[in-house]
């Protein structure tokens, strides 16, 4: 690794930098979504819990597990090679942005009449979302090709798994809350990124 930094430190930095740049927006959304889902309360009460400034136990658990998984996966990838770790970081971040685009597709309602969820829900035509998904998948395959033939398959699987995991969460939140919120979008992004990193770190 460059400058002699350890794989673990590189992994922590890779997770920390985007969190700082986004002011923890996606991580906060993940925690709030976990609190809302874990509350077991009706949609209106769950949405109110999600708007509170403090983080509940479900949010803390979700944050700890996701951050540990991301750092562990990246540490292994950086341990293999700097290029592999950096490629995984880019692929996972791109997959996270892809699921945000897909979650904003037509037909996905907002849970509230105001807020970020209402502003972006349903704004992406389905016919526009599909080409984006194809382009991202092909881009991931291209990135994997730089590392080896098997990595082409691995990166495509990572993107597909990220989209699948995020889609499951999206559908659950839509049923649970009646739609999406800005917090849900954050939760989707972190879910996708974590899933992609875990798949990319698997030596199978």
QUIQUITA-V100703 format. One record per backbone hydrogen bond with DSSP energy under -0.5 kcal/mol. CO is the residue of the C=O (numbers start at 1). NH is the residue of the N-H. Records with the same first field share a line. If there is no record, write none. Layout:
CO: NH  NH
//
This chain:
1: 4
2: 5
6: 10
7: 11
8: 12
9: 13
10: 14
11: 15
12: 16
13: 17
14: 18
15: 19
16: 20
17: 21
18: 22
19: 24
20: 23
22: 25
24: 28
25: 29
26: 30
27: 31
28: 32
29: 33
30: 34
31: 35
32: 36
33: 37
34: 38
35: 39
37: 40
42: 46
43: 47
44: 48
45: 49
46: 50
47: 51
48: 52
49: 52
56: 60
57: 61
58: 62
59: 63
60: 64
61: 65
62: 66
63: 67
64: 68
65: 69
66: 70
67: 71
68: 72
69: 73
70: 74
71: 75
72: 76
73: 77
74: 78
75: 79
76: 80
77: 81
81: 85
82: 86
83: 87
84: 88
85: 89
86: 90
87: 91
88: 92
89: 93
90: 94
91: 95
92: 96
93: 97
94: 98
95: 99
96: 100
97: 101
98: 102
99: 103
100: 104
101: 104
102: 105
104: 124
105: 108  122
107: 109
109: 180
115: 119
116: 120
117: 121
120: 123
123: 125
124: 106
125: 128  129
126: 130
127: 131
128: 132
129: 133
130: 134
131: 135
132: 136
133: 137
134: 138
135: 139
136: 140
137: 141
138: 142
139: 143
140: 144
141: 145
142: 146
143: 146
144: 147  148
148: 152
149: 152  153
150: 154
151: 155
152: 156
153: 157
154: 158
155: 159
156: 160
157: 161
158: 162
159: 163
160: 164
161: 165
162: 166
163: 167
164: 168
165: 169
166: 170
167: 171
168: 172
169: 173
170: 174
171: 175
172: 176
173: 177  179
174: 178
180: 111  112
181: 185
182: 186
183: 187
184: 188
185: 189
186: 190
187: 191
188: 192
189: 193
190: 194
191: 195
192: 196
193: 197
194: 198
195: 199
196: 200
197: 201
198: 202
199: 202
202: 204
//
